[in-house]
Amino acid sequence: MAGVMLCEPTELYNILNQHRRFSRLSEPNYLILLDARTLREYNQSHIITARRIEQGPSGEYLVPDSEELAYVRYCVVYDCITSSLDFYDPEEEEKEKAEERNAAQHARSLQQFTRHPVLVLKGGYKRFSVCYHFLRTQKILWMPQELDDFQPYPVEILPGKLYMGNFRQACNQQIQKHLKIKAQVNVSEQPSMLLAEEGNSLHISVPDSPEADLFSSFPTISHFIDAQLDLGAVLVFSSLGISRSSTAIMAYLMHSLQFSLKKAWDHVLKCKTNMRPQRCFVKQLSDWEAQIYGSTITDVSEPNY
């Protein structure tokens, strides 16, 4: 069996906001998001693209298409407030508390069909909707074109604090408002004027080329982010949000959170699955690691880098 695991709200947020050319939500085998709350609760509001788990005549939850589950990358189940995977006996537990754990119960029934662990949203809909109210909806049916056109948000690196995105997202005022962005770090060549008048923006003009130098700006970027995080959320962005922005983010994590390059790499890759720094930036991050720790910790000759 694939197993069952808890999923933090920030992890589901990032799953929902992955994109390549189009949003990954448009890929048929990417995500199955299942709502185990009552029909009334589901109709009032649910997480975007979520389906309500169907129930049989006697009230038991029905398993979705097993073939669909077999190929899906993420299967996520949520109810109202589940925060534990502990087993419970519904005959011995109060009905209200038992209903709070519908997600964990249903996830166990799905794990035999999936290749990857079934994820249970920690804190359920209540916690997720408090953090990401802008990802709530009453919409039930999504057409393929609507999923293609879905505009993803920047991925969340540090919950509620540090985000990584692209130039288009940095210029979207609604995104800035929803994520409460107070400062921006722009590591693309094109200037962004959205926050320039407030003095809360840092522009490091760097081309995405094999000769580019970000290393000399790592201290400036790290100190700027540290100072701005005391005031609110920070967005680090580049043209596509793949190479330069991920390099700047990793440099910050290594400098201020004492991450090794490997730990920083793994963390950013989990948040943004198609992040890919230029080879020259990988070398600069390795040099940055050696400067911070006095020696190289991560072997960047491995294929992963």
Backbone as a ProteinNet text record, in pm:
[ID]
protein_1_A
[PRIMARY]
MAGVMLCEPTELYNILNQHRRFSRLSEPNYLILLDARTLREYNQSHIITARRIEQGPSGEYLVPDSEELAYVRYCVVYDCITSSLDFYDPEEEEKEKAEERNAAQHARSLQQFTRHPVLVLKGGYKRFSVCYHFLRTQKILWMPQELDDFQPYPVEILPGKLYMGNFRQACNQQIQKHLKIKAQVNVSEQPSMLLAEEGNSLHISVPDSPEADLFSSFPTISHFIDAQLDLGAVLVFSSLGISRSSTAIMAYLMHSLQFSLKKAWDHVLKCKTNMRPQRCFVKQLSDWEAQIYGSTITDVSEPNY
[TERTIARY]
82.6	0	86.4	35.1	111.7	122.7	23.9	28.4	-50.1	-57.1	-130.2	-39.3	-35.5	48.6	-29.4	7.5	-49	16.8	-58.6	-12.4	-36.1	69.6	55	-18	-92.5	-160.7	-68.1	54.4	147.8	183.4	186.1	217	104.5	-21	-132.6	-136.6	-109.6	-103	-3.8	114.3	215.3	176.6	110.8	62.6	-35.3	-123.9	-224.4	-162.9	-44.7	11.9	134.2	153	259.7	216.8	311	279.4	404.6	382.9	487.2	444.1	405.9	347.7	208	133.2	0.7	1.6	-105.7	-120.8	-121.8	-56.5	-54.2	-189.5	-280.4	-415.2	-487.3	-440.5	-502.9	-456.3	-354.4	-305.2	-393.9	-448.5	-547.7	-495.2	-366.7	-312.4	-230.1	-258.1	-177.8	-235.9	-361.9	-419.4	-564.3	-595.7	-733.7	-751.2	-836.8	-860.5	-1003	-1016.2	-1145	-1190.4	-1313.9	-1374.9	-1466.3	-1435.4	-1512.3	-1610.6	-1639.2	-1735.5	-1878.6	-1972.8	-2112.5	-2140.5	-2249.5	-2288	-2314.6	-2375.1	-2404	-2274.8	-2177.5	-2049.6	-1977.4	-1980	-1914.2	-1976.9	-2108.4	-2177.5	-2154.7	-2136.6	-2111.3	-1975.5	-1874.3	-1739.5	-1646.2	-1555.8	-1457.3	-1329.7	-1223.7	-1096.9	-1110.5	-1050.8	-1062.8	-1027.9	-1106.7	-1098.3	-1136.9	-1175	-1210.7	-1343.8	-1349.7	-1474.7	-1523.4	-1652.6	-1703.4	-1706.4	-1662.2	-1662.8	-1807.3	-1842.3	-1979	-2004.8	-2129.7	-2169.5	-2273.3	-2268	-2364.3	-2495.8	-2593.4	-2727.1	-2725.8	-2628.9	-2623.6	-2529	-2478.5	-2394.6	-2245.5	-2204.3	-2061.3	-2000	-1873.5	-1803.6	-1764.5	-1780.9	-1749.3	-1611.2	-1540.5	-1407	-1420.2	-1345.5	-1347.1	-1293.1	-1290.4	-1242	-1103	-1091	-963.5	-854.3	-889.7	-790	-735.3	-821.9	-778.4	-682.5	-714.2	-629.2	-493	-489.5	-365.4	-257.6	-295.6	-197.1	-178.6	-258.5	-252.5	-127.5	-67.6	52.4	17.1	-86.3	-127.6	-275.1	-301.9	-439.5	-448.8	-528.5	-538.6	-683.8	-703.2	-836.6	-841.9	-952	-968	-1110.8	-1124.8	-1256.3	-1256.6	-1320.8	-1332.8	-1205.9	-1161.9	-1048.5	-950.9	-952.5	-861.9	-717.1	-651.5	-510.5	-427.9	-489	-419.3	-462.3	-373	-405.1	-433.1	-444.8	-468.2	-594	-585.6	-702.4	-804.4	-930.5	-1034.2	-1144.7	-1217.1	-1332.7	-1457.6	-1532.5	-1648.4	-1754.6	-1754.3	-1853.4	-1817.2	-1688.1	-1643.9	-1615.9	-1619.3	-1586	-1710.7	-1713	-1826.3	-1846.3	-1970.4	-2002.4	-1936.9	-1938	-1880.1	-1732.2	-1659.8	-1516.8	-1488	-1572.2	-1552.5	-1567	-1663.4	-1685.7	-1568.9	-1498.5	-1383.3	-1271.9	-1274.8	-1167.6	-1211.1	-1312.5	-1357	-1246.3	-1162.4	-1056.3	-957.3	-912.5	-816.4	-877.7	-1002.6	-1071.1	-1081.9	-1119.7	-1135.9	-1000.8	-899	-766	-717	-745.9	-703	-770.1	-892.5	-962.3	-910.3	-838.4	-786.6	-644.3	-569.8	-426	-394.1	-486.4	-460.1	-462.5	-515.6	-528.5	-421.1	-346.7	-255.2	-109.5	-28	114.2	190.6	135.6	197.6	109.7	167.4	85.8	-33.1	-145.7	-262.7	-238.3	-259.3	-232.9	-360.9	-354.7	-466.1	-429.1	-511.1	-481.2	-487.5	-374.3	-366.5	-443.1	-533.7	-616.1	-740.1	-749	-868.7	-899.1	-1024	-1066	-1058	-1086.5	-1087.2	-950.4	-847.6	-713.4	-669	-694.1	-651.3	-720.9	-849.9	-925.6	-887.4	-840.5	-791	-662.1	-573.7	-444.7	-459.1	-549.7	-558.6	-704.6	-766.7	-909	-935.4	-834.9	-850	-852.9	-828.4	-837.5	-965.2	-1060.9	-1193.1	-1285.5	-1382.8	-1476.6	-1606.5	-1708.8	-1832.4	-1844.1	-1746	-1748.8	-1725.6	-1808.5	-1801.8	-1739.1	-1779.4	-1729	-1624.7	-1512.9	-1405.4	-1382.6	-1395.9	-1369.2	-1217.7	-1169.1	-1024.2	-965.3	-1038.1	-986.7	-973.7	-1066.8	-1060.7	-938.1	-904.3	-785.3	-658.4	-659.8	-544.7	-521.7	-631.8	-624.6	-606.6	-609.2	-593.9	-459.8	-463.3	-342.4	-283.5	-173.5	-114.8	-51.6	-43	23.1	170.2	253.5	392.2	393.8	494.2	503.2	549.4	513.9	543.3	666.6	771.2	896.6	896.2	859.2	840	697.1	614.4	470.7	440.1	364.5	321.3	429.1	551.7	664	740.6	782.8	872.4	814.5	804.1	744.6	841.8	825	907.9	817.1	836.7	748.7	814.3	729.9	779.5	740	784.9	764.3	615.6	540	396.6	326.2	361.5	300.7	341	464.8	513.3	439.4	385.3	314.5	163.3	117.9	-25.5	-63.6	-138	-172.1	-258.8	-344.6	-430.4	-348.2	-246.7	-158.1	-83.8	-33.8	37.1	-53.5	-180.2	-276	-308.7	-339.2	-377.3	-265.3	-141.8	-28.2	33.3	-20.7	26.7	175.8	213.4	352.9	387.4	491.2	534.6	666	737.9	865.7	892.6	972	1006.1	1156.9	1207.6	1345.2	1336.4	1379.6	1372.9	1511.6	1529.3	1658.6	1648.1	1559	1552.2	1610.6	1631.2	1686.9	1582.5	1457.2	1349.5	1308.4	1302.2	1262.3	1113.1	1075.8	935.2	909.8	804.2	779.9	671.1	615.9	499.1	522.7	637.5	665.5	778.2	823.7	942	923	805.5	782.8	786.9	757.3	755.1	893.6	991.4	1126.9	1144	1050.8	1057.5	1092.8	1169.5	1208	1359.1	1412.5	1554.3	1564.3	1634.5	1650	1795.8	1821.4	1953.7	1942.7	1991.3	1977	2081.5	2034.7	2123.7	2064.6	2142.4	2092.1	2090.9	2000.3	1995.9	2086.8	2217.3	2315.3	2430.4	2509.6	2619.1	2728.1	2732.9	2836.6	2785.8	2660.8	2599.2	2658	2659.4	2711.9	2602.1	2560.3	2469.7	2544	2656.3	2732.2	2762.5	2806.2	2845.5	2726	2605.1	2484	2418.5	2471.2	2409.9	2399.5	2505.4	2493.7	2386.5	2382.2	2283	2142.3	2119.5	1987.1	1947.4	2038.1	2008.2	1977.1	2056.1	2033.7	1903.7	1873.6	1749.4	1628.4	1629.9	1516.4	1500.7	1611.8	1605.5	1539.5	1578.8	1524.3	1375.9	1335.9	1197.8	1102.8	1152	1064.6	1011.3	1079.1	1028.8	906.2	886.8	777.5	661	687.1	581.9	639.2	554.4	595.6	682.4	773.1	866.2	849	845.9	840.9	974.1	1038	1159	1118	1152.9	1107.2	1211	1198.1	1275.8	1179	1229.5	1140.7	1042.1	1094.1	1008.9	992	1067.7	1057.9	1116.8	1221.2	1277.3	1425.1	1505.5	1650.5	1705.1	1699.6	1760.7	1690.2	1558.2	1484.3	1513.1	1519.7	1548.5	1691.1	1782.9	1920.7	1924.8	1854.9	1852.2	1787.7	1680.7	1612.1	1704.7	1772.9	1862.7	1977.8	2030.6	2137.9	2089.7	1965.3	1910.1	1894	1838.3	1816.9	1949.1	2053.4	2185	2243.8	2222.8	2279.9	2207.5	2074.6	1997.9	1933.9	1914.7	1854	1952.4	2079.8	2185.9	2159.1	2094.7	2074.9	2203.8	2234.2	2336.5	2277.3	2361.4	2309.2	2212.2	2244.2	2155.3	2019.5	2019.8	1894.3	1813.2	1879.9	1811.9	1755.2	1835.5	1793.1	1668.5	1672.7	1560.1	1434	1451.5	1335.6	1272	1352.6	1298.9	1238.4	1302.2	1250.2	1114.8	1096.7	967.1	859.9	898	802.8	773.6	876.6	864.8	931.4	850.7	904.8	983.9	966.8	1044	1148.3	1190.1	1297.5	1425.7	1507.2	1627.1	1727.8	1817.4	1919.2	2016.1	2063.7	2171.2	2291.5	2369.4	2485.3	2581.9	2596.1	2686.5	2636.5	2504.9	2449.1	2467.7	2462.7	2488.2	2630.4	2724.4	2864.2	2876.6	2805.7	2810.6	2748.4	2643.2	2583.1	2678.4	2753.3	2852.7	2963.7	3005.9	3107.1	3052.4	2924.8	2858.8	2853.6	2824.5	2822.9	2961.7	3064.9	3201.7	3240.6	3194.4	3226.2	3156.8	3032.6	2956.2	3009.1	3036	3068.8	3217.7	3296.5	3439.9	3485.2	3390.8	3424.7	3300.1	3321.1	3208.9	3141.5	3009.3	2933	2860.6	2808.6	2726.7	2808.7	2802.3	2873.8	2785.4	2813.2	2729.1	2763.6	2858.6	2886.6	2784.3	2703.1	2599.3	2496.8	2434.3	2339.3	2222.5	2184	2069	2090.9	2216.7	2245.6	2284.4
-120.1	0	125.6	230.1	354.2	427.3	408.8	474.4	604.2	662.9	787.8	881.9	1008.6	1107.8	1236.4	1312.3	1445.5	1542.8	1640.6	1741.1	1879	1957	2091.9	2180.6	2281	2371.1	2431.5	2468.1	2527.1	2428.9	2298.2	2198	2189.6	2189.2	2187.8	2316.7	2430.2	2557.8	2547.6	2492.7	2481.5	2380	2271.8	2174.4	2241.9	2323.9	2391.7	2495.2	2545.6	2657.2	2620.9	2491.9	2450.3	2479.3	2521.9	2543.7	2529.6	2491.4	2489.7	2592.9	2546	2641.8	2681.2	2582.9	2604.6	2554.6	2586.8	2535.2	2382.6	2321.2	2175.1	2117.1	2200.5	2153.9	2104.4	2145.8	2102.4	1963.5	1908.3	1774.7	1670.1	1575.2	1481.5	1391.3	1361.1	1271.2	1344.1	1471.5	1550.6	1549.5	1589.6	1607.7	1562.2	1482.5	1454.6	1511.3	1610.2	1677.7	1645.6	1579.6	1526.3	1591.5	1636.5	1704	1604.6	1576.2	1478.3	1543.1	1671.3	1739.6	1713.8	1771.6	1753.3	1825.9	1787.4	1851.6	2000.3	2034.3	2175.4	2254.8	2201.3	2270.8	2284.4	2177.7	2180.1	2285.2	2291.6	2387.5	2531.6	2551.7	2687.5	2737.9	2651.4	2691.6	2572.4	2558.5	2451.4	2499.6	2420.4	2455.5	2434.9	2523.1	2516.1	2376.5	2330.9	2201.6	2082	2103.8	1991.1	1929.8	1798.8	1726.7	1678	1671	1612.9	1461.8	1392.1	1246.7	1197.7	1115.6	1064.6	960.1	954.5	860.2	763.7	639.9	538.6	554	467.1	475.6	472.2	399.8	389	491.7	585.1	692.8	667.2	547.5	518.7	595.2	633.9	704.8	607	650.7	566.5	599.8	497.4	515.4	568.9	676.2	725.5	619.9	650.3	559.8	507.4	375.4	317.6	334.5	333.7	353.8	496.2	591.5	730	745	681.6	688.6	623.6	522.3	447.8	532.3	633.2	711.2	853.9	895.3	1034.4	1059.2	1177.3	1211.2	1250.3	1329	1370.8	1338	1268	1246.8	1307.8	1413.4	1486.4	1483.6	1449.8	1443.1	1541	1612.6	1701.1	1696.3	1725	1743	1878.6	1888.4	2020	2061.2	1978.2	2022.3	1910.9	1798.6	1687.8	1734.6	1694.1	1728.9	1608.4	1488.7	1369.3	1249.7	1152.5	1028.4	915.5	948.4	845.5	766.8	635.6	550.9	576.6	566.4	584.1	481.6	453.1	364.2	450.8	460.7	549.2	513.4	387.1	348	401.4	433.4	479.7	629	691.5	832.9	915	1035.8	1122.8	1141.2	1146.5	1156.8	1279.3	1391.8	1514.7	1497.8	1436.7	1418.3	1316.6	1213.5	1114.8	1177.7	1266.7	1332	1422.3	1472.8	1556.9	1478.1	1345.1	1262.8	1183.1	1228.4	1160.5	1151.5	1253.4	1256.1	1141.3	1122.1	1015	879	862.9	736	706.7	807.5	786.6	766.4	837	822.7	679	614.5	475.8	382.7	416.8	332.6	353.4	464.1	495.4	447.1	425.4	400.4	274.1	179.2	55.6	76.6	192.8	218	311.6	380.9	485.4	439.3	500.6	471.4	555.9	671.4	762.5	771.4	809.7	821.2	915.1	876.9	964.8	1071	1197.4	1308.2	1354.9	1374.4	1428.8	1570.3	1666.4	1806.9	1834.1	1872	1897.8	2025.7	2012.9	2127	2142	2060.1	2057.6	2189.3	2198.7	2316.3	2443.8	2434.1	2554.6	2621.6	2543.8	2602.1	2652.1	2572.9	2612.3	2740.7	2750.3	2866.9	2993.7	2980.6	3097.6	3148.3	3054.9	3093.2	3140.4	3076.6	3100.3	3120.1	3221.8	3247.5	3268.8	3314.6	3344.9	3218.2	3102.5	2976.6	2900.8	2969.9	2912.3	2942.8	2857.4	2878.7	2802.8	2836.4	2758	2684.2	2704.2	2643.6	2493.4	2415.8	2270.1	2208.7	2254.6	2199.1	2290.8	2232.5	2308.4	2252.7	2336.7	2295.9	2297.9	2214.7	2211.6	2348.9	2431.9	2565	2652.1	2635.2	2712.9	2673.9	2546.4	2501.3	2548.1	2547.8	2601.2	2748.1	2820.7	2965.2	3003.2	2902.7	2932.3	3000.2	3114	3190.7	3153.3	3079.8	3036.5	3150.9	3131.9	3226	3186.6	3277	3239.2	3125.5	3038.7	2930.9	2988.1	2917.3	2962.9	2888.6	2962.8	2904.3	2895.4	3004.3	3008.3	3054.2	2973.8	3003.4	3146.1	3214.7	3350.2	3455	3416.2	3508.5	3526.3	3416.3	3424.8	3347.9	3416.4	3357.7	3369.5	3280.3	3282.3	3274.9	3367.1	3369.8	3427	3462.9	3517.5	3664.5	3724.4	3868.2	3902.2	3818.6	3844.2	3846.7	3753.1	3749.3	3870.5	3915.4	4031.6	4158.7	4163.5	4282	4272.2	4165.8	4145.4	4199.6	4307.7	4373.8	4286.4	4204.3	4117.5	4014.2	3958.7	3863	3929.2	4050.2	4122.1	4142.5	4173.5	4197.5	4068.3	3962.7	3836.4	3777.9	3786.7	3730.2	3829.5	3951	4057	4084.1	4090.9	4118	4263.3	4282.1	4416.3	4457.3	4358.8	4389.6	4288.3	4331.9	4246.7	4247.5	4131.8	4120.5	4075.9	4163.1	4137.4	4101	3975.4	3933.3	3906.4	3979.2	3977.1	4107.5	4114.4	4236.4	4346.7	4308	4405.3	4466.7	4598.8	4661.8	4648.2	4638.1	4634.8	4755.9	4831.7	4958.3	4947.7	4828.1	4815.6	4868.9	4836.3	4879.8	4982.3	5028.1	5114.4	5242.4	5302.6	5429.3	5413.8	5294	5271.4	5239.6	5220.2	5189.8	5050.6	4961.3	4825.5	4724.3	4767.7	4676.7	4681	4566.1	4552.1	4493.1	4561.9	4513.2	4478.6	4350.1	4302.3	4259.7	4342.2	4313.8	4210.5	4089	3978.5	3902.2	3879.3	3799.4	3651.2	3576.2	3431.4	3364.5	3379	3330.4	3262	3180.1	3106.7	3196.3	3322.9	3414.1	3504.3	3489.3	3581	3564.1	3673.3	3672.8	3712.7	3617.2	3647.4	3639.9	3570.9	3547.3	3677.3	3779.3	3905.3	3975.6	3937.9	4001.1	3917.5	3798.4	3713.6	3783.5	3851.2	3918.7	4027.5	4108	4216.2	4159.4	4054.3	3992	3936.3	3866.4	3803.3	3907	4011.8	4115.1	4191.1	4215	4284.3	4200.9	4072.2	3985.8	3979.6	3962.1	3957.7	4082.9	4198.7	4325.3	4337.9	4295.4	4312.6	4211.5	4093.7	3993	4037.7	4129	4184.4	4272.5	4315.4	4408.2	4340.3	4224.1	4155.2	4054.8	4005.5	3901.8	3960.1	3876.4	3916.1	3821.9	3879.7	3802.6	3816.2	3703.8	3701.2	3650.1	3723.5	3681.7	3708.5	3631.4	3651.6	3639.3	3639.9	3642.2	3526	3403.8	3285	3220.9	3268.6	3212.5	3073.3	3044.4	2909.6	2906.9	2996.6	2990	3094.2	3220.2	3324.5	3339.7	3333.5	3349.2	3233.1	3110.5	2995.9	3004.1	3057.3	3076.1	3175	3287.6	3389.2	3335.3	3258.7	3200	3103.5	3016.5	2920.8	2991	3095.5	3171.8	3229	3277.3	3332	3223	3108.6	3000.3	2953.3	2951.6	2909.6	3013.4	3138.8	3247.5	3264.7	3270.3	3312.2	3198.3	3082.3	2968.9	2854.9	2879.1	2780.4	2649.2	2657	2539.4	2509.2	2381.3	2345.1	2367.3	2363.6	2377.1	2263.6	2142.7	2028.4	2048.3	2093.2	2112.4	2225	2332.8	2444.1	2398.7	2323	2272	2185	2090.1	1998.8	2074.1	2175.4	2252.4	2330.8	2399.6	2479.4	2389.4	2275	2181.3	2125.5	2103.9	2056.5	2163.3	2288.9	2399.3	2427.4	2418	2449.8	2336.6	2244.1	2119	2134.6	2246.4	2265.9	2376.6	2406.1	2504.1	2444.8	2529.2	2478.4	2590.4	2613	2716.5	2683.3	2786.9	2769.3	2703.7	2631.1	2561.4	2658.6	2778.6	2876.9	2917.8	2923	2960.9	2848.9	2724.8	2612.4	2621.9	2653.6	2670.3	2785.7	2894.1	3009.5	2976.1	2895	2852	2761	2678.9	2593.3	2678.4	2781.9	2874.2	2948.7	2983.2	3052.2	2961.4	2834.2	2737.1	2727.1	2720.9	2710.6	2836.4	2951.7	3077.2	3083.9	3037	3042.8	2943.3	2819.9	2711.6	2678.6	2743.6	2720.3	2603	2526.8	2414.2	2374.6	2301.5	2255.4	2135.6	2143.1	2034.5	1951.5	2018.8	1952.9	1925	1802.2	1763.5	1797.1	1907.6	1950.7	1880.1	1784.3	1704.9	1593.3	1569.4	1467.6	1508.7	1410.3	1442.4	1531	1527	1606.8	1755.9	1797.3	1940	1979.4
0	0	0	-61.6	-72.6	60.5	149.1	278.5	282.3	402.3	425.3	502.1	461.2	527.2	546.3	649.7	667.7	570.6	528.4	432.5	492.2	508.4	560.7	459.2	504.7	411	306.6	345.9	250.1	139	171.4	68.8	-33.4	13.2	-81.4	-162.2	-97.6	-170.4	-286.1	-259.8	-364.9	-471.6	-432.9	-531	-627	-573.6	-655.6	-749.2	-715.6	-791.6	-875.3	-901.8	-993.1	-1137.1	-1217.2	-1357.5	-1442.7	-1566.4	-1668.3	-1771.8	-1889.2	-1983.8	-1937.9	-1887.8	-1831	-1687	-1615.4	-1480.1	-1483.4	-1387.5	-1383	-1343.9	-1295.9	-1264.7	-1389.4	-1506.4	-1631.8	-1674.2	-1605.1	-1638.8	-1572.2	-1648.8	-1594.6	-1483.5	-1480.7	-1378.7	-1273.6	-1255.9	-1161.6	-1020.4	-1004.4	-870.1	-864.9	-763.2	-724.3	-584	-570.8	-443.1	-398.9	-283.6	-239.4	-109.5	-107.9	7.1	79.2	205.8	283.3	379.4	359.8	447.2	398.6	466.1	427.4	296.3	230.9	105.2	127	237.1	266.2	278.6	351.2	367	233.2	156.1	25.6	-65.3	-68.7	-155.4	-111.8	17.3	67.1	18.4	23.1	-19	-7.5	-104.1	-100.5	-169.5	-159.7	-223.4	-374.6	-450.7	-596.4	-649.1	-743.2	-813.7	-727.2	-600.4	-513.4	-556.3	-550.1	-570	-434	-417.7	-294.4	-309.1	-206.8	-209.3	-209.4	-303.8	-312.9	-205.4	-161.7	-58.2	-112.1	-61.4	-100.4	-25.8	-52.6	8.7	161.2	218.5	364.7	426.6	344.6	396.7	388.8	341.7	333.1	215.4	231.7	124.4	14.4	-109.1	-222.9	-276.9	-325.7	-382	-524.8	-559.6	-698.1	-793.9	-919.8	-1023.6	-987.7	-967.9	-924	-1028.8	-1157.6	-1262.3	-1257.9	-1228.3	-1215.9	-1098.2	-988.1	-869.7	-893.1	-974.8	-996.9	-1062.1	-1138.9	-1214.3	-1163.2	-1067.1	-1023.2	-938.1	-954.7	-877.4	-735	-716.8	-582.6	-560.9	-453.4	-407.6	-268.1	-253.6	-127.7	-80	46.3	105.9	222.2	235.3	350.6	402.3	531.2	591.1	659.8	773.7	836.8	911.6	1008.5	1091.3	1128.2	1059.7	1094.9	1107.9	1215.8	1233.5	1276.4	1274	1319.4	1234.7	1223.3	1153.5	1250.9	1379.2	1480.5	1449.5	1470	1447.8	1558.4	1521.7	1622.8	1601.5	1707.3	1702.1	1707.6	1598.6	1596.2	1698.7	1748.1	1848.2	1985.9	2003.3	2134.2	2136.3	2022.7	2015.1	1986.4	2038	2012.8	1863.6	1821	1678.7	1616.1	1687.3	1633.1	1606	1700.9	1682.3	1572.8	1563	1457.6	1321	1304.5	1177	1139	1242	1215.1	1145.9	1158.1	1104.6	981.6	914.4	793.1	689.4	681	580.1	601.7	724.3	752.2	726.2	763.8	741.8	591.9	515.3	371.9	304	349.6	290	301	413.3	430.4	330	291.7	194.7	53	31.2	-103	-125.7	-16.4	-30.8	-109.8	-113.3	-187.7	-339	-384	-527	-581.7	-495.6	-540.7	-537.6	-623.7	-626.2	-525.8	-492.9	-397.1	-272.4	-158.3	-37.2	-55.4	1.5	2.5	109.3	74.6	165.4	232.5	363.3	440.4	482.3	446.4	474.8	624.6	682.1	826.1	862.1	957.2	995.4	909.8	804.1	720.7	651	607.5	531.8	614.7	742.7	826.7	827.6	849.9	857.5	720	614.5	481	437.4	463	416.3	490.8	613.3	686.3	622.6	584.9	525.6	381.3	305.7	161.2	119.2	174.5	147.4	-0.5	-73	-215.4	-301.6	-242	-315.6	-281	-221.2	-195.1	-312.1	-332.9	-443.1	-417.3	-494.1	-497.6	-631.5	-718	-850.6	-840.9	-909.3	-901.3	-1026	-1144.1	-1268.7	-1330.3	-1370.3	-1434.6	-1574.5	-1674.8	-1811.6	-1836.2	-1929.5	-1957.9	-1987.5	-2063	-2095.4	-1971.2	-1876.3	-1752.1	-1669.7	-1669.5	-1596.9	-1666.4	-1800.4	-1874.8	-1841.4	-1824.3	-1802	-1655.6	-1566.3	-1423.4	-1399	-1331.3	-1304.7	-1168.2	-1166.8	-1040.1	-962.7	-833.2	-743.7	-728.1	-680.6	-648.7	-547	-554.4	-456.7	-323.1	-217.6	-81.2	-29.5	0.1	49.2	201.6	266.4	411.7	435.4	502.2	513.6	558.1	471.9	503	499.4	461.6	470.3	338.6	278.7	162.9	45.1	-69.3	-189.7	-306.3	-404.4	-523.7	-645.9	-741.3	-856.9	-980	-1076.5	-1203	-1216.8	-1326.6	-1346.9	-1355.4	-1424	-1439	-1303.1	-1216.3	-1083.2	-1000.7	-1018	-942.8	-981	-1102.2	-1150	-1131.2	-1067.9	-1045.4	-908.1	-906.7	-780.2	-690.4	-751.4	-670.2	-596.1	-662.7	-596.7	-481.5	-504.3	-397.4	-275.7	-302.8	-194.6	-120.7	-195.4	-132.9	-47.8	-94.8	-21.4	76.5	78.4	168.7	147.4	18.5	-16.3	18.3	96.8	135.9	69.5	14.5	-50	-160.6	-259.2	-372	-397.2	-438.9	-487.1	-632.4	-722.1	-865.3	-916.7	-960.6	-1014.2	-1164.8	-1229.7	-1376.1	-1429.5	-1558.8	-1617.3	-1628.5	-1642.1	-1660.8	-1526.8	-1516	-1389.7	-1365	-1239.1	-1198.4	-1110.3	-1141.3	-1071.3	-964.5	-943.4	-857.1	-716	-656.3	-519.4	-512.5	-627.5	-630.1	-549.5	-555	-485.8	-335.1	-286.2	-142.3	-86.8	-174.5	-129.5	-75	-107.1	-55.3	-163.7	-262.1	-369.5	-390.1	-427.1	-458.5	-598.4	-687	-823.7	-848.4	-870.5	-909.4	-1055.1	-1146	-1288.1	-1331.3	-1358.1	-1392.8	-1511.6	-1617.7	-1729	-1692.9	-1753.2	-1730.4	-1832.8	-1811.4	-1907.8	-1834.6	-1903.3	-1839.5	-1781.2	-1822.1	-1771.4	-1659.3	-1623.4	-1526.3	-1386.3	-1311.3	-1174	-1076	-993.9	-882.7	-749.5	-749.7	-627.2	-553.5	-625.4	-561.2	-496.7	-536.6	-481	-371.6	-343.3	-240.6	-104.5	-57.2	73	71.8	-35.5	-45	-43.1	-121.1	-126.9	9.7	73.9	202.9	310.1	317.7	419.2	392.1	265.6	230.9	272.2	239.8	276.7	427.5	499.3	646	702.4	652	702	669	549	506.1	569.7	604.3	665.2	800.2	863.4	990.1	966.9	842.4	810.5	738.9	676.8	602.6	505.8	415.4	321.1	209.6	157.9	52.1	-67.2	-186.9	-310.2	-384.1	-411.9	-493.9	-631.4	-736.6	-868.8	-976.4	-1084.8	-1207	-1323.4	-1443.8	-1560.3	-1560.3	-1543.5	-1545.5	-1407.9	-1309.9	-1175.5	-1164.1	-1242.2	-1245.9	-1208.7	-1264.6	-1248.1	-1150.1	-1186	-1103.2	-968.1	-969.3	-843.4	-748.7	-801.4	-714.6	-660.3	-739.2	-692.6	-576.4	-592.6	-486.7	-358.8	-375	-259.6	-185.8	-259.3	-194.8	-124.5	-186.6	-122.1	10.4	12.5	136.9	242.7	204.5	300.8	360.3	278.6	327.7	422.6	390.4	471.1	603.9	600.7	718	795.4	732	801.6	821.1	785.2	803.6	730.2	613.7	531	454.6	437.1	339.7	201.2	98	-37.3	-68	-27.3	-52.9	13.8	139.6	211.2	146.2	108.2	42	-92.1	-167.7	-298.6	-284.1	-190.6	-170	-128.8	-45.1	2.5	-111.7	-190.5	-300.6	-408.3	-433.8	-533.3	-490.7	-362.4	-312.3	-332	-316.5	-333.1	-479.7	-563.7	-706.2	-784.1	-834.7	-887.1	-1016.5	-1088.2	-1211.2	-1198.1	-1073.8	-1057.9	-1116.5	-1180	-1246	-1266.7	-1169.7	-1187	-1299.8	-1365.9	-1463.3	-1394.5	-1473.1	-1416.3	-1348.3	-1405.9	-1344.3	-1206	-1187.9	-1058.7	-955.4	-1002.2	-911.2	-856.3	-945.6	-901.3	-802.3	-826.8	-736.7	-600.9	-601.2	-474.5	-397.5	-469	-404.5	-341.6	-412.7	-358.7	-236.7	-241.8	-130	-7.5	-28.8	80.4	144.3	59.2	110.8	188	142.9	212	347.3	354.1	479.4	581.6	536.7	629.5	635.7	552.3	555.1	470.8	417.8	329.4	251	142.8	60.8	127.5	143	205.6	99.6	-2.4	-103.6	-228.7	-276.7	-398.8	-520.2	-586	-697.1	-827.5	-822.3	-941.5	-959	-855.3	-866.3	-971.1	-1038.6	-1147.1	-1105	-978.4	-931.8	-951.3	-956.7	-966.3	-1107.5
[MASK]
+++++++++++++++++++++++++++++++++++++++++++++++++++++++++++++++++++++++++++++++++++++++++++++++++++++++++++++++++++++++++++++++++++++++++++++++++++++++++++++++++++++++++++++++++++++++++++++++++++++++++++++++++++++++++++++++++++++++++++++++++++++++++++++++++++++++++++++++++++++++++++++++++++++++++++++++++

